Amino acid sequence: MRVRPPRLPRSFAFLAAAGALAMALVAPRSLDAGQVPPSWVTQVPLEVPGRPATILAAGALLDGSVLTVLGNMEGLRAVRVSASGEPLGMARLWAPSVYYSGLVYAVVEPGGDVVVGGEGRTPPGDYWLMRFDGRTGAWRWRSPVVWDAHDGRLQRIRALCLDGDGDVLVTGAAEGAKTDVATLKLHGATGEVLWGPVVFDTGGSDGPRALSIDEAGNVAVVGSAGMDPDGHLFAVQYDGASGAEAWRFEWKGAKAARAVIRQGDGGLVVSAEPAAGSGTVLVALSPEGTLRWSKVLDSPDSTSRLAALALAPGKGRDGEAFFVAGVSGTDQVLRKLSAGSGWRIWGPVVRPGTAGSTQHQPAVAATPEGDLLVIQSESGGGSWKQTYAYSVRGSNGRPVWGPLVIPDRQTGYLRSVVTDALGNPFVIASDTFPRDSPPLLTVAHVSRVDGSFLSGPVDLPGDIPSEVSPETVLVDGRGDVVCLVTTPDDGPQTRVAAKVEGGRGRLLWGPVPIASPSFDSAGIGLEPSGDVFWAGPVGTELVYGRLRGDTGLPAWGPIPYGAAYTKLAGLAVAGSDLALLVTTATTEGSALQVLRVRGDTGELAYPPVTVSGTSGSYSPGRERLVYRAGVLAVCAGKTALLDAATGAIRWGPVSAPEGPCALDDSGNLFLPASDWAPEPGTWLQKRAAADGSVLWSTFLSGVEVRGIAADAAGDLAVASTTSDWPSRLDVRKLAGATGTPVWGPVGWEDPASVTSTGDKVAITPSGDVVVLGGTADVTAANALVLRLAGATGEALGPPLLFGGGSETYPRGLGLSGELPVIGVASSVLGAAVVAWPEGPIPFVDRLTRGR
């Protein structure tokens, strides 16, 4: 057994009605006083066959909001709605792009974290488990659990839940010539395996179905031993601390377990398929694993595939009891039974469905008063669908309210119901639209007393944008992050600015539309007070403005400049002013101009300075205007140095390749002079601040320079990508005085990656070199952050690979003191901000929709 690592501190606000949150289909372990038990209601394993999103789990959070986890072949996301029905946003969760070869399971805990598990195909048959902050999508940990006790067998998760300490219990099947059951426990905060896998093996093929945890944290696994055609029910319990097997139970009176609830004394009630025929068998086991009673439900029967269980709160005159909800043909069938004997308290109560309908998996929960909430979906002929909620009296099964129809648009499915702290249910259903239209998630908050809508139904978009691209990531003096983001091309597209709290990823303001979507460049910059300068195309004009750093409201602007063919080529903050590099159409062609805009008024400080006439084009995202030491460097095919205060040209323009450049504290300029001469590589120059004379020139063989940064001593850090195939990241440091190597090249090798790149570089106040790049293999791309000691080039800790296998690309690099902060764009995550080494703090993935 592995030694348990120290637990991270946990603090939860006490809720007076916390017991209502624990009324779930799978009863959680009791907690210490002051803690709140997990509030997820059901773990219905769902196939996710195509683009339409289906619901994997839902949970009520401590602040009263509800969090729903959805997934399809394009990824996972968490949608949060307030108790009043207000959409609070959507966070994108990463998952392997090919993981839908099996079922996917998810659970939500009251603090808002989400644990998701499934089966991967890269490599085939591996379990994977991940934990996220469901509010932001922040990646806590990923733990691929590979069980190789039987070589060549596929491993499939079959149940997943959390214990009272927040640790993760998972059980799955290893499939080969026969199937065995493997159960593991992982540390909730770190993903480290605490014990397991422990194996259940009867000699035949055994398959797990569900988990249940008692007050002491012991976990019971139920399923089918021997499986078809001669399978029979099994249950096995493991010690929660060590994983040692406590007892096992096998019973041939039932074929396979389907659902389980935990009684107050630690016993189990299991619903199962009968050994012969249809219907449902209920089996009760003692805390020691002995048979207490069994019962075949009388006619009208309920098919076990559609049976749901809920433990009735309190004992009352009926003793401990539970509810059973199932389906018989087109009808719903409800019962309340004694947990002690299986005797009928009331039922079967038949609630007729629509003639000719198909009844889908019900979801049930119990209110604090002991009444039963039922959410049911039905469809017919593939052309209509409805979901409805109703409540029956726990004492006699008579109607309390309902049915309350939750409107659906086409063929969606109910997936979950979860109660708030007062026992009022959230009803959650998903609509499946035609493939070319986005599915919707419908959320309604319903009064448990009379069935009236407390809020909703609220329709939330469930589609996944192809990509949200952060063009620029900046970090202010407090460590907060300002991003320039292009919203996805599958919705109303625009460029927006937003500010995120660096420590937690919380949205401080925005999104604020600032520019139109186009191929023209846009930019933002941070004024020393924290205000945000911006410039970019709005319609056919170039405009610029200033946003207040604390609110995102305009300080001045937008102010238009130039004619319809004026384009932004670069932006820099010059002291407290804004500097712009623009191209403007003239009768002779086009002119490259530098503007200095007064930071307090938005007026021009001096007339535009024409650097040169040019017909060149300028690719977005490349550095072209740099400010340092009181000068502005233009690096855009035509290179020049200007006095920032007066606009006077000190030297230039001279021809130079378009690309990155950097200034040192004396105003000397470092830039690529040419490339691919005399062989693949880059000539790098240092030009004097006074007259532009070349102080040194050095050839970096076999690399394309993509990022340059000068440190306080004037030495140069260079991030490059090798010219050969497969390309590799190349980082080196050159002496600023001579251009000779100080250290490097430093690469990064990963056998699993075909290529790696170096894209941007920054230097921390202590002189460390931070490189932003990427890696790619035949299936996916990841963003890479590498930190090196400024004096030696030694790697300071392992690199951060962000994306975990999804299509994720680096976009921007900023610094908060010693802390690197990067922007990435991902086909799964959308736009994200990552602080290293703290880990990912996702930004906003759907900026234009109800944030």
N, C-alpha and C positions, 0 to 999 in steps of 0.2 A: 504494500500500500504506500502511496506517495504521501509525503508530509504535506499537510495543508498549508499554503502560504498565508501570511497575515491578511485578515479581512480588511477591506477598505471601510472607513467609517461610513455609517448610514444614518440619516436622520429623516423621519417622516412626520409631517404634521398629523396630530391626532384628529380623527373624525369621529364625532359622537355616534354616527350610524355606520361605523365601519363594517359591522357584521353583514350589512346588506351587500357589500362588495364581494363577499366570499360565497354567495349563493350561486354556485356554478355547477356545471355538469360533472366536473372533476373537482372534488373538494380539496382545497389546499391544506397544508399543514398549519396548525395553530401557531401564532406568533407571540412574542413577548409583549407585555403591556406597552402601549404607545406606538406599536407598529401596525401597519395596515396590510391585510392579506392580499394576495393577488386577486384581481377582479375580473379576469377573463372568464368567459362563460363556457365556451365550447371549443373543442379542437376537432372540427369536422375535416378529415383529410379530403382535399379537393384536387381532382385532376385539373390542370391548367392547359388545355389543349391548343389554344391559339391566341390571337391578339386580344380578344375581349377579356377585360379584367375581371377576376373573381376574388372574393374576399377570403383571406386566409385566417384572420383572427381579428378580434376587436376587444378593447378594454376601456374601462373608465379610469381616468387619472385622478390624482389627488386634488387637482384644481377644479374638478367637476366636468372637464371636457372628456370627449370620447375619441379614442385613437383607433383607426381601422387600417389594417395592413392588407393591401391588394397586390395581386401579381398576375403576370401573364408571361408569354415567351420573351417579351422585350424587357422584363425587369420587375422590380418590386418598388412599392412606394407606400408611405404612411400618410394618411389623410386625417387631420384633426379638426374637430368641430366643437365649439363651446357648448355649454349646457343650454344656452339660449338659442342655439342653432346657427350661430355666426361661424362661417368658415374661417379657420385660423391658419390655414396654409397646408402645403403638401411637401413632404420631404422625400427625396429619392434615396432608396436603399440599394446598395450594390448587391448583385448576385451573379453567379456564373451565367454567361449568356446561353449555355447549352445544358442547364441544370434540369430542364423539364422532362427528363427521361423517366422520372418517378414522381411520387407525391411530394408536396411541399407542406411543411408544418410551421406554425408561428405561434408565439405567445406574447402577450403584452403585460407588463407589470405596472403597478400604480404610479411609479416614478416617471413612466413614459418611455422606458427602454423596451426594445423589441428583440426577441431571440428568434431567429429563423433557421430552419434546417431543411436539408433536402439531399438529393443524390446527384452527384456530378458525373460527367462523362469525360473529363479531362484531368487525370486519368480515369478510365471507366470504373464505375462502381464505388467511388469514394463517398463516404458521408462528408457533408460539410455543414458546419454550424457557424453562425455569425451573430454578433450582438451589436445593435445600433441604438443611438438616441433617437427615438421615434419622432421627437419634435423637430429635430434638425437634420437627421440622417447621419449624424456623426458616427463613424465606424469605431466601435469600442475594441472589438477583437474578432479575429477569424480563427477557427480551430478546425482544420480538416482532421477528422477522426478516421484513420485508416485501420481497419481490423484485418490483419493478414494471417490469422490463424489457419485459414483454409485457402491456399493459394488459388487464384483464379476465380474466386466467388464474388459475385456482385453483392454490394452492401446497400441496403435500403432502409432509410428511417421509416419507422411506423408509428411512433408516438414521441411527443416532446412536451415537457412541462417544467415548471419551476417549483422548488420547495420554499418553505417559509423563510429561508435565509437568502433566497434569490439565486441559489445554485441551480444548475441545469441538469435535468435527468432526461436521458434519451435512450430509446430502445429501437433496435432494428433487426433486420434479417440478412444473414449472409447466405446467398443463394448459389448453389452449384449442383453436384449430384444429389445433395439433400440440403435442407435449410435449417440453420440453427438460429437461436435468438441471442443477441448481444446487447447488454445494457451497460451504460456508462454514467458517471457523474462528473460534471465539470464545474470548476469554480466560476461563479456568476460574474465576478468582476474582471477576471483575467482570461477565462477560457481554458485554464490548465486542467488536465484530467486529474481528478481527485482519486477515483478508483475505476476499475474496469478496463476493458470490457469483461464482464462476467458472462458466462455462457450457460444457456439452458439448452439441453440436448437430450431428447428421449430416445435417440437412436434412429428415429424417422425424421421427416421434414416437419419442422416446428415454425410457426409464424406468430409474431407478436401483434397485438391490436391496440392496446391502450395501457396507460399508466395511472396509478393512484398513490397518493402519499398520505401517511398518517401523521398524528401530532408529533411523533418523535422523528419524523423525516424518513422513516422507512418507506421504501418504494415497492409497490406490487405491480407486476406485469401480467396481463391476461392476454390470451390468444387461443390458437388452435395447435394442439399437439398431434403429430401425425398428418394433419391437414387432409385435404380431399384425396380419395373418396371416403376414407375411414377415420377422419380426424375427430378429435374430441377436445373438450374444453380443458385448458390448463390455467393455473394461476401460480405465480412464484413470487415470494417476497424476499427482498434483500435488505440487510442492515444499512441504514442511511449513512452511518459514519464510515463503515469499512467496505461495504459491498458484499459481505459474506452472506451466503444464502441462509435465510432463517427457516423457511418451509416451502414446500411445493405441494400443489394439489392438482390431481387429474381426475376427470369425471366424464364417463362415456354417455351420460344422459343428455349431453349437449354437444353440438358439433363444433362451434367456434364462438368465442366471445366477441361482442360487438361494442359494448359500452360498460362503464364501471363507475360507481360512486362509492365513497368511503363513509361508513356509519360513524356515529359519534364515539363509539368505543374502539374504533380501529378496524372493525369488520368491513367486509365488502359486500355489495350487491352488484351482480353482473347480469347483464342481458346478453342472450346468446341465441344462436340458431338451434332448433331442436335436432336431435339425432336423426329423426325422420319427419317428413312432412314440412309444413310451413308454420309460421307463427313465431312466438317468442317464448323462450325459457328464461325464467329468472332464478338465479342461484345466489344464495347468501352464504358467506363464509365467516367464521369467527376470526378474531385477531390472530389466532394461532394457526389458521389455515384449514380448519375442519369444517365439514358441511353442517350448516345450521338448518337450512330448508331449501327446497326447490319447488318451483311452481311453473306449470305450463298455463299460459294465459288462455282463458276460455274464450269461446266465440262471442262476438266477432274478434278475430285474432288481429294482431299487428305484425306486419312483416318486420323481422329483426333489423333488416337493412335500414329501415326508417324509424327505428325506435329511439327515443330520447329519454333520459332520466334526470330528475332533479330531486335533491334532498329537501324535504319540507322543514322549515325552521322550527325549533322548539319541539317539545314532546306533547304537552297538552293531554287531553283525555284519551287521544288515540295512541299515545306512546310515540316513539320515534317512527316516522313514516317517510315515504317518498312518493313522487309522482312518476307515472309512465305515460308518455305520449307517443302514439304511433299512427299507422295508416292501415286501413282495411279497404281495399278497392279505391273508391273516390271519396271516402269518408275519413275523418280524424277520430281516433279513439283515445279517450283519456281515462286514467285510473289513479286512485290513491290506495296504496297498500301499506300494511304494517311492516316496518323494517325488521321487527322481531320475529314475525311468523310468516310473512307473505300473505296474510289474510286480507281480504278485501275490506277496505273502509268505505269506499264508494266506487262506482263504475262497474262495467264499462259505460262511460258517457259518450254517445256518438254525436258528433257534430257534422252534419252532411256537407260535403263539398259540392262543387258544381258538377252536374251530370256530365259524364264523358271526360272529366278532367283527369290529369295526372297529378298526384300529390307528391310534393318534394320533401326533402329532409326537414323536419320541424326543428325549431330551436325553442327551448323552454328555460324558465327561471322562476324562482319563488320570491314573492315579495316579503317584506318584514312582517306583514300581517298573516303570512302563511298562505296567501292565495297563489294560484298558478298563472303565470304569463305564458302564452303560446304564440309563436310567430310561425305562420305557415304560408308556403307558396304553392300555387297550382297553375297548371298550364294545360292547353288543349290544342291539338292539331298543329302545333308549331306556329300558330298565328296569334295567340293571345296569351297573356300572362298577368297574374296579379298576386300580390303579397298582402296579407292582412294580419292584424294582431287582435287578440282577444284575451280576456281574463275570466277565469272561473273561480268560484269560492272554494278555498281550500278545505272547508269543513264539509261540503256536500256536492261539489262539482257543478253547481248551478251558475248560470252566467252572472258576471259582475258588470262587464261592458263588452262591446264589440259585436260583430267583427268590424274593425276599423281598416278600411282599405288604404294601403300604401301604394300610390299609383306607380306603375311601371310602364315603360313605353313599348317594349317589344318582348324579347325573350330573355329576361334576367332571372336571377335566382336570389332568394333570401339566403344569407350566409351566416348571420349571427344576430344575437340580441344580448345586450349587456345593460345592467342596471346602474343608475347613478347612486350616490351615497344615500339617497332617500328611498331607493327602490323603484324609481320611475325608469321604465325601459327606454333604451335607444333601439329603434328598429332599423336594421341596416340591410339594404338589398342592392344588387347591382343590375344594371340594364345592359344588355348586349345589343349593340347597334350593328348594322351592316359593317363589314370589314373596313370600308373606307370612311366610316364615321366613328367618332370617339365614343366609348361607353361612358355611362354615367353611374355614379354612386349616389344612391338616395338614402338620406339619413333623416329619421323622424324621432323626436323626443316626445314620449307619450306619458300622460298621467296614469299612474297605476290605480288611481281611485276611480276615475270615470272614463278613461280612454281618450280624453280630449288631447289635441296636439298642444304640447307645451312649446314646441317649435317645429318648424318644418311642415311638410317634407322639404328638405333642402337638396337640390341637385348639385353635385360637385363633379367637375370634369375628371374623368379617370384616364385620359389619354396620356401617352408618353411622348414628349416632344423629341424630335430627332436630335437636336443639340441646342444647348444654350451656351453661348460663347462669351466668357469674360475676356475682353480685349485688354484691359489694364487693371492691375491690382496695386493699390497704394496703401501704406500703413502710416497713420499719423503718430504724433508723439505719445499718445496714450495707448497705442497698440491697437486701436480700432482700425477697421479695414474699409476702404472706399473702393468700389468696383465700378468699372464701365462695362456694361453687359449688353450683348445683342440677344434679344429674345428669339425664341425658336421660329423657324419658317413655316410651321404648321398652324400658326395662329396669328393674331394681330402682331406684326413684327415692328419693333422699334429698338432704338438704343436708349438705355436707361442708366441712371446712376443710383446707387444705394449704399448705405453705410451699415456695417455689421459690427457688433461688439466683439472685439478680438478674443476675449477670454472664453466666451460661450457660444459664439455664432448667432446671437440674438439680433434680429433686425432692428436697428435703431431708427432709421428713416428710409423712405423710398418704397418702391422704385419711383424715381422722378424721371419722366421722359425728357430727354435733352436733345435727341437728334433722330433723323430719319434713317430707316434701314437702306443702305446702299453700299456700293463697293468703295465709296469715298471714305477716307480715314476720319475717325473722331478721336478725341483725346480728353483726358482729365489730368489735373495737377493739384497738389495740396499747397495752399498758402500757409505760412508759418503759424497763423492763428488756428488752423484746422479747417478754414473754409475751402471750398472746392471750386477751382476754375474748370471750365469745360469749353470745348469748341467742336463743331461738327456740322454736317449738312442738315438743314431743315428745309424740306422741299427742294427747291433749286438754289437756295442761298446757303452761304457759309455764315454761321452765327456763332456767337460766343457769349458766355455769361459767368456768373458767380453764384454759388449756393452757400448758404450758411452751414457751417460744419455741425452745429448742434441740432438743427431742425430739418435741413434739406430744402428750406424755403429760399426763393431767389433773393439775393442781396442786390443785384442789378442784372439787367439783361432779360431775355436774349437780345443781342445787338447784331444786326446784319452787317456784313462787310463784303464789298466788291460786287462783281457782276455774277451772273448765273454760272459762269464757268470758273469761279474761284474755288479752289479745293484746299483742304488742310493737308500739309505735308509733315508737320511736326509741331509739338507743343512742349514748352518748358516753363517752369516758374522761376522768374528772375527776381530774387529778393522777395518783395511783397507784390510784384507785378506779374502779369501774364505775358509770355512771349509766344508768338505764333510764327510758324513758317508756312507760307501759302504759295500756291501757284495760281496765277491770274492770267486769263486769256487777254492778249493784246492784238492790235492789228498786225503786228510783226510775228506773232506766234504766241508764246507764253512767257511770263516773267516769274522768277523765283524771288519772293519778297519776305522780309522779316518785319513783323509788327511788334511793338511793345505797347501793351495796354495797361493803363494805370489801374492798380488793384482796387482803389477806393471808389472810382467813378465809372470805369469801363471806357474812358476816353483814351485816344491814342496819345502816348507820351511824346512822340515825334512822328513826322511823316513816314510812310512805309519806305523801307530801305530795299532797293532792288539789288539783289546779289548778282544776278545775271539773267540774260534771256536763255531759255532752255526749252526743249521739246521733250524732255525726259518724263517718264512716268514714275510714280512712287508707290511702292507696295505698302499696304497698311501693316503696322506692327513693327516696323524697323525704326531704330533710333535715327533721327535726322536733325534734331535741334537739342543742344546740350548746353546747360548753364553751370558755370563754376568760376570762382575767382574773378567775378565781375565781367566776364566775357561770355558771348554766345557763339557756339560753334555750329556752323551749318554743315551737315554731312549728308548730301543728297545728290550724288553725282557731280555736282559743283560744290567744292568745299571752300569755306571762308571763315574768318574769325572777326567778330564785331565787338566793339565796346558796348556793353549792354546799356550803360547809362545814356550815351549820346547817339548810338546807332552808327558811329563812324566805323568804316571797314578798316581793320588793322592790316589784313593781308588777304589775298585771294581776289576772285575765286580761281581755284585750280581744279582740274579734272581729277576725280578719284572714284573708285567703285562705290556704289550705294551699299550701305551696311552700317554696322555698329561703330561708335567712336566714343572716346572718353577724354576728359580734361583732368589735369592734375592741379594742385593748389597754386601753381605758378601760371596757369593758363596755357601750358603746352598741350598740344593735341595729339592723341594716339588714334590711328585709323588704318584700315587696310588701304594699300596703295594700288595693288593689282593682284590678280590671282592667275593660276594656271600658267606660270612662267618662271623658270624654264621647264617646270614639270608641275603636275597637280600639287597645289598648295596655295599659300597666301603670303604675299609680301606685306609686312607690317611696318609702319613708319611712325616716327615721332617728329612733329613739326614745332618749331619755336614759336612762343606766344608773340614775340615782338614783330617778326617779319615772315613767318611761315617757312623759314629755311629748314631743310631736312637735317635733324640732329643725328639720327641713325635710321637704318633700314635693315630689317632682318627677314629672312625667308623661312616660313614654317612649312616644312615639306609635308605633303599628303593630307592637309587638313583644310577645312573651310571654317573660317573664324565667324562665330555667330554672336559672341558676347565679349565685351571688354570692360574692365573696371580698374581704376587707379586707386591705390590705398594712400594713407596719409603720408607715407615716405616717398610717394611718387612711383612706386613699383606697380607693375601691370599684371593683373590676373586675366587670363584668356580662356574662354570656353569655346571649344571647337568640336567639329564632327569630322571623322576621317573620310577621305575621298574614296577609299576602296570599298569593296563589298565583301562581307557585311560591314556596314559603317559602325564605328565605335566612338564613344565619348572620349574626348581628349581635353585635359585641363593642364595648364602650365602657368608658371609665373616667370616674368622677365624683369630684369633690373631696369628701372626707369631711366637711369643715367646712360646705359650702354646698349640695352636691348638683348643682353646676353642672358642665358637661362639661369634662373635661381633654383628652380626645381621643376620636375615634370619631364615628359608628359605623364600624367596620372590618368589611367583608364578605369573602367569598371566592366568586369567580365561576369556574365551570367550565362551558363550553358543553356538555360531554357530560353534565352532571348536571342533572336536572330540579329537585331540591331540595337544600338544605343546611341543617343545623341546628346550633345551639350548645346543648349539654346540661349541661356541667359546666365549672367554672373553678377554677384554683389559681394561687397566686403563689409563685414560687421565692424563696429567700433573697435573691437579688440584686434582686428586684422585678419580674422578667419575668412576663408573664401567659401562662398556658398554658390553652388551651381544648380540650375534648374535645367533638366533635360527630359529625356524619355527613353523608354525601351519598347520593343515590339517583337512579337514572334509571329507565327503564321496565323494566329487566331485573334490576337488582342494587342492593345497598346496600353502602356502605363506611364504616368508621370513619375519622374525620378528627381529626388533632391539629395545632393551629396554635399557634405561639409568637410572642409580640409583645413588643417592648421596653416595659418598664413606663412609661418617661417619655414616649414618643412614639407608641406603638401600631404602630411599624414592624415588619413581618414579619421575623423572624430566621430566614432560610433558608426553603426550600420546605416546604409542609405535608407531613405523613405521611398518605398514604392507605393504610389497611390493609384488605386483603381482595382487592384486585386484580380486582374484578368479582364476587366471590361475595357471598352474602347475609350481610353482616357488620355488627354493630351495636355501638355503644359501650355499656359497662356501668359502668365505674368508673375513677376517676382518682386517682393518688397521686403523691408526689414523693419522689425520693431525692436530696436536695440540689437541684442544678439540673436533675436528670434527671427528666422526666415519665415515669410508668409508667401505662399504661392497661390495662383489661380489655375484651375484646370477646367477643361470642358470634357464632358463624358456623355456617351450615348445612353448611359443608364442614370448617372447622377445629375446630368445637366451641368450647371455652373456650380463650382464649389471653391471654397477657400480652405487652405490647409496650412496649419501652423506646425512647424517642426521644432522639437521632437514631440510635441504634445499630441499630434495626430490630426485627423481631418475634422474641420469645422465647416460643414457644408453651408453654402450661401443660399441663394434662392433659385429654385428650379423652374418656377412658373410665375415670372415676375408680373405678368399683366393680368392675372386672374385672382382677384379677391384676396390679396395678401393682407 
